């Protein structure tokens, strides 16, 4: 059974160059238009079945919030058809549906009433709501005094504990602290199969864990509807823009120092540089499994990195390396040419081309940043740092819902189980 049915949904807004044009249009006897239409949604069609947990992703301005507002009845569509089958609870913008002058407790009753529940029904669920929100005596204080974290705690607790048939969540979970986020995701997992969930989040790894299907919006149109990992890949392709086959094959071709090739490389920001700068990394390029400047990666993906460098001196003890850190700045893994089983090279004065590859390991999902570096010496711990470009590459690792025990997994070897007398 379909709980949400969207067919050819459109939403347009008139855009005026100035207020005078809006007045001129309003009083035009000929009905002349002085505006252009902005299409926030353009013929969007999809169905969500009972018990499904569906993710919704897209770049800023893609139409995600507009779509949710239409589904929840906050905004009327310009065209198209929408059918909702079942009671609906929504957690949209922070503060939506709350009266800032009322206490948290009064807002519990207000929100429940807006959802169609009587005072008696609300009181039956009150203990569960207050327990999940866990904001203590602040429940009796006006919500205008709440922090954003306290606000989202109460709002999410109300939304899930009224036991809706359909739950809509729009980015609200990104406001709470990490422990509350984990608590919310555990609750969403418990609701799987019982409640139909449509959730918008920038936490792509969370969506791939909890959603069997993800919708990708782009410029108001549905760009993809399907398997989570493919959806994430499509999202990053949109974010990176259209890349030509010539760019995809760039690093597999012999290096030729021409302006056309160099124009495809990225130039580091000045703030990313560190080192004594006897060697300068002018530009760099990378690809993941042949996709230039991709951002999504998973176990066994191949990274190919190329750099154009200019050296003032000759480095007979050249060290090329990379370092991977998580979003908190913790070192996760890395390697150098000196400590790897690769051929050693010297770096000549002037312009040089450098390229290397590595394989992405099975590590915990999340955001990672790759620093590229050139050093000089025979000891990694005592090398001269010539030139580093810090956090040059950003990637989002995905494990496809697999459990990672700690930072990374390591396979068991030669398991045996022996019966003993």
C-alpha positions in Angstrom: 0.0 0.0 0.0 1.3 3.5 -0.9 1.3 5.9 2.0 2.6 8.9 -0.1 1.8 9.3 -3.8 3.3 12.2 -5.6 2.5 12.7 -9.3 3.8 15.5 -11.6 4.2 17.9 -8.6 5.2 21.4 -9.5 5.9 24.6 -7.4 6.7 27.9 -9.0 7.4 31.3 -7.4 7.2 34.7 -9.2 10.5 36.6 -9.2 10.4 40.4 -9.6 13.3 42.7 -10.3 11.9 45.2 -7.9 8.8 46.1 -5.9 7.6 48.5 -8.6 7.3 45.7 -11.1 5.1 43.8 -8.7 2.7 46.7 -8.4 2.7 47.3 -12.2 1.7 43.7 -12.7 -1.0 43.8 -10.1 -2.6 46.9 -11.7 -2.0 46.0 -15.3 -5.3 46.3 -17.3 -3.9 44.1 -20.0 -2.7 41.4 -17.6 0.9 42.0 -18.6 3.5 40.0 -16.6 6.6 41.7 -15.1 8.0 38.6 -13.4 9.9 35.5 -14.3 9.0 32.1 -12.8 11.3 30.2 -10.5 10.5 26.5 -10.6 11.3 25.1 -7.2 9.8 21.8 -8.2 9.3 20.6 -11.7 7.1 17.5 -12.4 8.3 15.4 -9.5 6.8 11.9 -9.3 7.4 9.1 -6.8 5.6 6.7 -4.4 6.5 5.6 -0.9 5.1 2.3 0.4 3.9 1.6 3.9 6.9 0.9 6.3 9.5 2.3 3.9 12.3 4.5 5.2 13.3 6.8 2.3 16.0 9.4 2.2 16.0 12.7 0.3 19.2 14.4 -0.7 20.3 17.2 -3.0 22.3 20.3 -3.1 21.1 23.5 -1.4 18.3 25.0 -3.5 17.4 21.7 -5.1 13.8 21.7 -3.7 14.0 19.4 -0.7 12.4 21.6 1.8 9.8 22.8 -0.6 8.8 19.2 -1.3 8.4 18.4 2.4 6.4 21.6 3.0 4.0 20.6 0.3 3.7 17.0 1.6 3.0 18.4 5.1 0.5 20.9 3.9 2.5 24.0 4.8 2.7 25.1 1.1 0.2 24.5 -1.8 1.6 23.1 -5.1 1.3 25.0 -8.3 0.4 21.9 -10.2 0.3 18.1 -9.9 -1.4 15.6 -7.6 -0.5 14.5 -4.1 -2.2 11.9 -1.9 -1.3 11.1 1.8 -2.8 8.0 3.3 -2.5 8.0 7.1 -1.7 10.3 10.1 1.4 12.4 9.5 3.9 13.9 12.0 6.6 16.3 10.8 9.8 17.9 12.1 10.6 20.7 9.7 12.4 24.0 10.5 13.5 24.5 14.0 10.6 26.1 15.9 7.8 25.2 13.3 4.6 24.7 15.2 5.9 26.0 18.5 4.8 29.1 20.4 7.9 30.7 21.8 6.0 32.3 24.7 4.6 28.9 25.9 6.4 26.5 28.1 7.7 23.3 26.7 4.9 21.4 28.3 2.3 23.7 26.9 3.8 23.3 23.5 3.5 19.5 23.8 -0.2 19.9 24.2 -0.4 22.5 21.4 1.5 20.3 18.9 -0.5 17.2 19.8 -3.7 19.1 19.3 -2.5 20.4 15.9 -1.9 16.7 14.9 -5.5 15.9 15.9 -4.9 14.3 19.3 -7.1 15.0 22.3 -5.7 16.1 25.7 -6.5 12.7 27.1 -4.5 11.0 24.3 -1.6 13.4 24.8 -1.5 12.7 28.5 -1.2 9.0 27.8 2.0 9.6 25.9 3.3 12.4 28.0 5.7 10.3 30.1 7.3 8.8 27.0 7.6 12.3 25.4 9.3 13.8 28.4 11.5 10.8 29.0 12.8 10.8 25.4 13.3 14.6 25.3 15.2 14.5 28.7 15.4 18.3 29.2 14.5 18.2 32.9 12.9 21.2 34.6 13.2 23.2 31.4 10.0 21.6 30.3 8.2 24.2 32.4 10.2 27.2 30.9 9.2 29.2 27.8 10.7 27.6 24.7 12.2 31.0 23.7 14.8 30.3 26.4 15.8 26.9 24.9 19.0 26.2 23.2 18.7 24.8 19.7 19.7 21.3 21.1 16.9 21.4 23.7 14.5 22.6 21.1 15.1 19.7 18.7 15.0 17.2 21.6 11.5 18.3 22.5 10.3 18.6 18.9 11.6 15.2 17.8 10.3 13.5 20.9 6.8 14.8 20.2 7.0 13.9 16.5 7.9 10.2 17.2 5.9 9.5 20.3 2.5 10.4 18.9 3.0 7.2 16.9 2.3 8.6 13.4 1.8 6.4 10.4 4.0 8.8 8.4 7.0 10.7 9.8 8.7 13.6 8.0 12.1 14.8 9.2 14.0 17.8 7.6 17.6 18.3 8.7 16.5 18.8 12.4 18.8 16.0 13.7 21.9 17.8 12.6 21.2 20.3 15.4 21.3 18.0 18.4 24.5 16.6 20.1 26.0 13.4 18.8 24.6 11.3 21.6 21.0 12.5 21.0 21.5 11.9 17.2 22.4 8.3 18.0 19.4 8.0 20.2 17.2 9.4 17.4 18.6 7.0 14.8 18.0 4.1 17.1 14.4 5.2 17.4 14.1 5.5 13.6 15.4 2.0 13.3 12.8 0.7 15.7 10.1 2.4 13.6 11.3 0.7 10.4 8.4 -1.3 9.1 5.9 0.2 11.5 6.0 3.8 10.3 6.7 5.3 6.9 9.6 7.7 7.1 10.8 10.4 4.7 14.0 12.0 6.0 16.3 14.8 4.7 19.8 14.8 5.9 23.4 15.8 4.9 24.6 12.8 6.9 24.8 10.6 3.8 26.3 7.6 5.7 23.4 7.7 8.2 20.9 7.6 5.3 22.6 4.7 3.6 22.4 2.8 6.9 18.7 3.4 7.6 17.2 3.8 4.1 16.8 1.2 1.5 16.0 3.8 -1.0 17.1 7.4 -1.6 15.7 10.2 -3.8 18.0 12.7 -5.3 16.7 16.2 -6.2 18.5 18.5 -8.6 17.1 21.9 -9.7 13.6 20.9 -8.7 13.6 17.6 -10.6 14.0 14.0 -9.5 17.4 13.1 -10.7 17.5 9.6 -9.1 15.3 7.2 -7.2 16.8 4.0 -6.1 19.6 2.1 -4.2 21.3 4.2 -1.5 24.9 3.8 -2.7 24.1 4.7 -6.3 22.1 7.7 -5.0 25.1 9.0 -3.1 27.3 8.5 -6.1 24.8 10.4 -8.2 24.7 13.2 -5.6 28.5 13.6 -5.8 28.4 13.6 -9.6 25.9 16.4 -9.5 28.0 18.3 -6.9 31.2 18.0 -8.9 29.5 19.0 -12.2 29.8 17.4 -15.6 33.2 15.9 -16.2 34.3 14.9 -19.7 35.9 11.6 -20.7 39.1 13.5 -21.5 39.4 14.6 -17.9 38.6 11.1 -16.7 41.5 9.6 -18.8 43.9 12.4 -17.9 46.1 10.7 -15.3 46.4 7.5 -17.4 48.1 9.4 -20.3 51.7 10.3 -20.5 52.5 13.6 -18.9 52.8 16.5 -21.4 53.4 20.0 -20.1 50.9 21.9 -22.1 48.5 24.7 -21.1 45.4 22.6 -21.8 46.4 19.8 -19.5 47.6 22.1 -16.7 44.3 24.0 -16.8 42.5 20.8 -15.7 44.5 20.6 -12.5 43.4 22.3 -9.3 45.5 25.0 -7.6 45.8 24.8 -3.8 44.7 27.7 -1.6 47.4 29.7 -0.1 46.2 28.8 3.4 46.7 25.1 2.7 50.5 25.3 2.2 53.2 24.5 4.8 56.9 23.8 4.6 60.1 25.6 3.7 58.8 25.9 0.1 62.1 25.0 -1.7 59.6 22.8 -3.6 56.2 24.1 -4.6 53.2 21.9 -5.4 51.7 24.2 -8.1 48.7 22.1 -9.0 47.2 18.7 -8.3 44.7 16.2 -9.7 43.1 13.1 -8.4 40.5 10.5 -9.4 38.8 7.6 -7.7 38.3 4.6 -9.9 38.7 6.8 -12.9 36.2 9.5 -11.8 38.0 12.9 -11.6 37.7 14.7 -8.3 35.1 12.2 -7.0 34.2 12.4 -3.3 32.5 9.1 -2.5 34.7 6.1 -1.8 34.5 2.7 -0.3 36.8 -0.4 0.4 39.2 -1.3 -2.5 38.6 1.9 -4.4 41.7 3.0 -6.3 43.0 6.6 -5.8 45.2 8.1 -8.5 47.0 11.3 -7.5 49.1 13.6 -9.7 51.0 16.8 -8.9 52.9 19.4 -10.9 55.8 20.7 -8.8 58.6 23.2 -9.2 61.8 22.7 -7.3 64.5 25.3 -6.5 66.9 22.5 -5.5 67.8 18.9 -6.3 66.3 16.4 -3.8 68.3 13.2 -4.0 66.4 11.8 -1.0 62.9 12.6 -2.2 60.0 11.6 0.0 56.4 11.6 -1.5 53.6 11.0 1.0 50.0 11.4 1.8 48.1 11.5 5.2 44.5 10.9 5.9 42.7 12.5 8.8 39.1 12.4 10.0 36.9 15.4 10.4 38.2 15.9 14.0 41.8 16.1 12.8 42.8 12.6 14.0 45.4 10.8 11.9 43.8 7.6 10.5 46.3 6.3 8.0 48.9 7.4 5.4 52.1 6.3 3.7 55.3 7.6 2.1 57.4 6.5 -0.9 60.3 5.9 1.5 58.4 3.4 3.6 56.6 1.7 0.7 57.9 -0.9 -1.7 58.1 1.5 -4.7 61.0 2.7 -6.8 62.8 5.7 -5.3 63.4 8.8 -7.4 65.4 12.1 -7.2 63.7 15.4 -7.9 65.5 17.6 -10.4 65.5 21.4 -10.2 62.8 23.0 -12.3 59.3 21.6 -13.2 58.4 18.0 -12.4 55.4 15.7 -12.7 54.6 13.3 -9.9 51.9 10.6 -9.7 51.1 7.7 -7.3 48.3 5.4 -6.4 46.9 3.8 -3.3 43.9 1.6 -2.3 41.2 2.8 0.1 41.0 0.4 3.1 37.8 -0.7 4.9 37.5 2.1 7.5 34.6 3.6 9.4 32.2 5.7 7.4 32.5 9.4 7.5 34.3 12.5 6.2 38.1 12.3 5.6 40.7 14.8 4.4 43.9 13.9 2.5 47.1 15.9 2.8 49.7 15.6 0.1 53.3 16.2 0.9 56.9 16.3 -0.4 59.8 15.9 2.0 63.6 15.5 1.9 65.6 12.9 3.9 66.3 9.3 4.7 64.2 9.1 7.9 60.5 9.8 7.8 60.4 11.0 11.4 63.3 13.5 10.8 62.6 14.6 7.2 62.7 18.2 6.1 59.1 19.2 5.2 59.5 20.9 1.8 55.9 21.4 0.8 52.6 20.1 2.0 49.1 21.0 0.9 47.0 20.3 3.9 43.5 18.9 3.5 43.7 19.1 -0.3 41.2 16.3 -0.9 37.9 15.7 0.8 36.1 12.3 0.5 33.2 10.6 2.2 33.8 7.0 3.0 30.9 4.5 2.9 30.7 1.0 4.1 27.3 0.0 2.7 25.7 -0.5 6.1 28.5 -2.9 7.2 29.5 -2.8 10.9 33.0 -1.4 11.5 34.5 -2.5 14.8 36.5 0.6 15.8 38.3 2.5 13.1 38.8 -0.3 10.6 38.2 -4.0 10.1 40.8 -6.7 9.8 39.8 -10.1 8.5 40.2 -13.3 10.6 42.6 -15.9 9.4 42.5 -19.7 9.7 39.5 -20.0 12.0 39.2 -23.5 13.7 36.7 -25.0 16.1 37.8 -28.3 17.7 35.8 -30.5 19.9 37.7 -31.7 23.0 37.0 -34.7 25.1 
